[in-house]
């Protein structure tokens, strides 16, 4: 199933989208990845799980949605 979507990004969000699109191969790819990560986050936190990031020095930081 395909869905077309029109979204307007402004300011910092537009800049981030442009930068990531250059790195990832396109805006669609960035948005698909973001949707996938959001699904993982929501599914895990509904179960009471925490999402952690392990920094290069080994410290852990909790990912908190703002």
Chimera marker file (.cmm) of the C-alpha trace (Angstrom):
<marker_set name="trace">
<marker id="1" x="0.000" y="0.000" z="0.000" r="1" g="1" b="0" radius="0.5"/>
<marker id="2" x="1.316" y="3.441" z="-0.921" r="1" g="1" b="0" radius="0.5"/>
<marker id="3" x="0.432" y="6.730" z="0.716" r="1" g="1" b="0" radius="0.5"/>
<marker id="4" x="1.444" y="10.161" z="-0.540" r="1" g="1" b="0" radius="0.5"/>
<marker id="5" x="1.917" y="12.871" z="2.013" r="1" g="1" b="0" radius="0.5"/>
<marker id="6" x="2.595" y="16.583" z="1.810" r="1" g="1" b="0" radius="0.5"/>
<marker id="7" x="4.375" y="18.051" z="4.827" r="1" g="1" b="0" radius="0.5"/>
<marker id="8" x="5.923" y="21.474" z="5.349" r="1" g="1" b="0" radius="0.5"/>
<marker id="9" x="9.112" y="21.688" z="7.392" r="1" g="1" b="0" radius="0.5"/>
<marker id="10" x="10.443" y="25.046" z="8.560" r="1" g="1" b="0" radius="0.5"/>
<marker id="11" x="13.467" y="26.323" z="10.438" r="1" g="1" b="0" radius="0.5"/>
<marker id="12" x="15.640" y="23.839" z="12.274" r="1" g="1" b="0" radius="0.5"/>
<marker id="13" x="13.469" y="20.883" z="11.230" r="1" g="1" b="0" radius="0.5"/>
<marker id="14" x="13.925" y="21.751" z="7.555" r="1" g="1" b="0" radius="0.5"/>
<marker id="15" x="17.688" y="22.106" z="7.999" r="1" g="1" b="0" radius="0.5"/>
<marker id="16" x="17.945" y="18.768" z="9.794" r="1" g="1" b="0" radius="0.5"/>
<marker id="17" x="15.850" y="17.059" z="7.125" r="1" g="1" b="0" radius="0.5"/>
<marker id="18" x="18.047" y="18.476" z="4.343" r="1" g="1" b="0" radius="0.5"/>
<marker id="19" x="21.275" y="17.423" z="6.084" r="1" g="1" b="0" radius="0.5"/>
<marker id="20" x="20.034" y="13.916" z="6.808" r="1" g="1" b="0" radius="0.5"/>
<marker id="21" x="18.627" y="13.549" z="3.287" r="1" g="1" b="0" radius="0.5"/>
<marker id="22" x="22.079" y="14.253" z="1.840" r="1" g="1" b="0" radius="0.5"/>
<marker id="23" x="23.601" y="11.608" z="4.132" r="1" g="1" b="0" radius="0.5"/>
<marker id="24" x="20.866" y="8.986" z="3.722" r="1" g="1" b="0" radius="0.5"/>
<marker id="25" x="19.902" y="9.271" z="0.070" r="1" g="1" b="0" radius="0.5"/>
<marker id="26" x="16.698" y="11.265" z="0.182" r="1" g="1" b="0" radius="0.5"/>
<marker id="27" x="13.949" y="12.746" z="2.296" r="1" g="1" b="0" radius="0.5"/>
<marker id="28" x="11.720" y="9.711" z="1.866" r="1" g="1" b="0" radius="0.5"/>
<marker id="29" x="14.421" y="7.445" z="3.282" r="1" g="1" b="0" radius="0.5"/>
<marker id="30" x="14.917" y="9.763" z="6.263" r="1" g="1" b="0" radius="0.5"/>
<marker id="31" x="11.187" y="9.855" z="6.996" r="1" g="1" b="0" radius="0.5"/>
<marker id="32" x="10.807" y="6.068" z="6.635" r="1" g="1" b="0" radius="0.5"/>
<marker id="33" x="13.700" y="5.542" z="9.055" r="1" g="1" b="0" radius="0.5"/>
<marker id="34" x="12.217" y="8.072" z="11.484" r="1" g="1" b="0" radius="0.5"/>
<marker id="35" x="8.852" y="6.306" z="11.379" r="1" g="1" b="0" radius="0.5"/>
<marker id="36" x="10.501" y="2.953" z="12.003" r="1" g="1" b="0" radius="0.5"/>
<marker id="37" x="12.463" y="4.310" z="14.980" r="1" g="1" b="0" radius="0.5"/>
<marker id="38" x="9.345" y="5.978" z="16.386" r="1" g="1" b="0" radius="0.5"/>
<marker id="39" x="7.531" y="2.647" z="16.174" r="1" g="1" b="0" radius="0.5"/>
<marker id="40" x="10.341" y="0.915" z="18.094" r="1" g="1" b="0" radius="0.5"/>
<marker id="41" x="10.334" y="3.681" z="20.716" r="1" g="1" b="0" radius="0.5"/>
<marker id="42" x="6.559" y="3.682" z="21.251" r="1" g="1" b="0" radius="0.5"/>
<marker id="43" x="6.295" y="-0.112" z="21.305" r="1" g="1" b="0" radius="0.5"/>
<marker id="44" x="9.133" y="-0.450" z="23.821" r="1" g="1" b="0" radius="0.5"/>
<marker id="45" x="8.040" y="2.349" z="26.135" r="1" g="1" b="0" radius="0.5"/>
<marker id="46" x="4.466" y="1.022" z="26.221" r="1" g="1" b="0" radius="0.5"/>
<marker id="47" x="5.961" y="-2.164" z="27.686" r="1" g="1" b="0" radius="0.5"/>
<marker id="48" x="7.777" y="-0.071" z="30.290" r="1" g="1" b="0" radius="0.5"/>
<marker id="49" x="11.177" y="-0.415" z="28.618" r="1" g="1" b="0" radius="0.5"/>
<marker id="50" x="13.808" y="2.313" z="28.465" r="1" g="1" b="0" radius="0.5"/>
<marker id="51" x="15.795" y="3.183" z="25.350" r="1" g="1" b="0" radius="0.5"/>
<marker id="52" x="19.480" y="3.681" z="26.161" r="1" g="1" b="0" radius="0.5"/>
<marker id="53" x="22.400" y="5.039" z="24.167" r="1" g="1" b="0" radius="0.5"/>
<marker id="54" x="25.859" y="3.749" z="24.997" r="1" g="1" b="0" radius="0.5"/>
<marker id="55" x="28.423" y="6.480" z="24.358" r="1" g="1" b="0" radius="0.5"/>
<marker id="56" x="31.891" y="5.693" z="23.010" r="1" g="1" b="0" radius="0.5"/>
<marker id="57" x="33.303" y="5.986" z="26.546" r="1" g="1" b="0" radius="0.5"/>
<marker id="58" x="30.815" y="3.377" z="27.814" r="1" g="1" b="0" radius="0.5"/>
<marker id="59" x="28.459" y="5.712" z="29.648" r="1" g="1" b="0" radius="0.5"/>
<marker id="60" x="24.741" y="5.142" z="29.196" r="1" g="1" b="0" radius="0.5"/>
<marker id="61" x="22.194" y="7.857" z="28.513" r="1" g="1" b="0" radius="0.5"/>
<marker id="62" x="18.451" y="7.359" z="28.457" r="1" g="1" b="0" radius="0.5"/>
<marker id="63" x="16.694" y="8.498" z="25.295" r="1" g="1" b="0" radius="0.5"/>
<marker id="64" x="13.811" y="10.756" z="26.308" r="1" g="1" b="0" radius="0.5"/>
<marker id="65" x="11.387" y="12.114" z="23.750" r="1" g="1" b="0" radius="0.5"/>
<marker id="66" x="10.911" y="15.877" z="23.923" r="1" g="1" b="0" radius="0.5"/>
<link id1="1" id2="2" r="1" g="1" b="0" radius="0.2"/>
<link id1="2" id2="3" r="1" g="1" b="0" radius="0.2"/>
<link id1="3" id2="4" r="1" g="1" b="0" radius="0.2"/>
<link id1="4" id2="5" r="1" g="1" b="0" radius="0.2"/>
<link id1="5" id2="6" r="1" g="1" b="0" radius="0.2"/>
<link id1="6" id2="7" r="1" g="1" b="0" radius="0.2"/>
<link id1="7" id2="8" r="1" g="1" b="0" radius="0.2"/>
<link id1="8" id2="9" r="1" g="1" b="0" radius="0.2"/>
<link id1="9" id2="10" r="1" g="1" b="0" radius="0.2"/>
<link id1="10" id2="11" r="1" g="1" b="0" radius="0.2"/>
<link id1="11" id2="12" r="1" g="1" b="0" radius="0.2"/>
<link id1="12" id2="13" r="1" g="1" b="0" radius="0.2"/>
<link id1="13" id2="14" r="1" g="1" b="0" radius="0.2"/>
<link id1="14" id2="15" r="1" g="1" b="0" radius="0.2"/>
<link id1="15" id2="16" r="1" g="1" b="0" radius="0.2"/>
<link id1="16" id2="17" r="1" g="1" b="0" radius="0.2"/>
<link id1="17" id2="18" r="1" g="1" b="0" radius="0.2"/>
<link id1="18" id2="19" r="1" g="1" b="0" radius="0.2"/>
<link id1="19" id2="20" r="1" g="1" b="0" radius="0.2"/>
<link id1="20" id2="21" r="1" g="1" b="0" radius="0.2"/>
<link id1="21" id2="22" r="1" g="1" b="0" radius="0.2"/>
<link id1="22" id2="23" r="1" g="1" b="0" radius="0.2"/>
<link id1="23" id2="24" r="1" g="1" b="0" radius="0.2"/>
<link id1="24" id2="25" r="1" g="1" b="0" radius="0.2"/>
<link id1="25" id2="26" r="1" g="1" b="0" radius="0.2"/>
<link id1="26" id2="27" r="1" g="1" b="0" radius="0.2"/>
<link id1="27" id2="28" r="1" g="1" b="0" radius="0.2"/>
<link id1="28" id2="29" r="1" g="1" b="0" radius="0.2"/>
<link id1="29" id2="30" r="1" g="1" b="0" radius="0.2"/>
<link id1="30" id2="31" r="1" g="1" b="0" radius="0.2"/>
<link id1="31" id2="32" r="1" g="1" b="0" radius="0.2"/>
<link id1="32" id2="33" r="1" g="1" b="0" radius="0.2"/>
<link id1="33" id2="34" r="1" g="1" b="0" radius="0.2"/>
<link id1="34" id2="35" r="1" g="1" b="0" radius="0.2"/>
<link id1="35" id2="36" r="1" g="1" b="0" radius="0.2"/>
<link id1="36" id2="37" r="1" g="1" b="0" radius="0.2"/>
<link id1="37" id2="38" r="1" g="1" b="0" radius="0.2"/>
<link id1="38" id2="39" r="1" g="1" b="0" radius="0.2"/>
<link id1="39" id2="40" r="1" g="1" b="0" radius="0.2"/>
<link id1="40" id2="41" r="1" g="1" b="0" radius="0.2"/>
<link id1="41" id2="42" r="1" g="1" b="0" radius="0.2"/>
<link id1="42" id2="43" r="1" g="1" b="0" radius="0.2"/>
<link id1="43" id2="44" r="1" g="1" b="0" radius="0.2"/>
<link id1="44" id2="45" r="1" g="1" b="0" radius="0.2"/>
<link id1="45" id2="46" r="1" g="1" b="0" radius="0.2"/>
<link id1="46" id2="47" r="1" g="1" b="0" radius="0.2"/>
<link id1="47" id2="48" r="1" g="1" b="0" radius="0.2"/>
<link id1="48" id2="49" r="1" g="1" b="0" radius="0.2"/>
<link id1="49" id2="50" r="1" g="1" b="0" radius="0.2"/>
<link id1="50" id2="51" r="1" g="1" b="0" radius="0.2"/>
<link id1="51" id2="52" r="1" g="1" b="0" radius="0.2"/>
<link id1="52" id2="53" r="1" g="1" b="0" radius="0.2"/>
<link id1="53" id2="54" r="1" g="1" b="0" radius="0.2"/>
<link id1="54" id2="55" r="1" g="1" b="0" radius="0.2"/>
<link id1="55" id2="56" r="1" g="1" b="0" radius="0.2"/>
<link id1="56" id2="57" r="1" g="1" b="0" radius="0.2"/>
<link id1="57" id2="58" r="1" g="1" b="0" radius="0.2"/>
<link id1="58" id2="59" r="1" g="1" b="0" radius="0.2"/>
<link id1="59" id2="60" r="1" g="1" b="0" radius="0.2"/>
<link id1="60" id2="61" r="1" g="1" b="0" radius="0.2"/>
<link id1="61" id2="62" r="1" g="1" b="0" radius="0.2"/>
<link id1="62" id2="63" r="1" g="1" b="0" radius="0.2"/>
<link id1="63" id2="64" r="1" g="1" b="0" radius="0.2"/>
<link id1="64" id2="65" r="1" g="1" b="0" radius="0.2"/>
<link id1="65" id2="66" r="1" g="1" b="0" radius="0.2"/>
</marker_set>
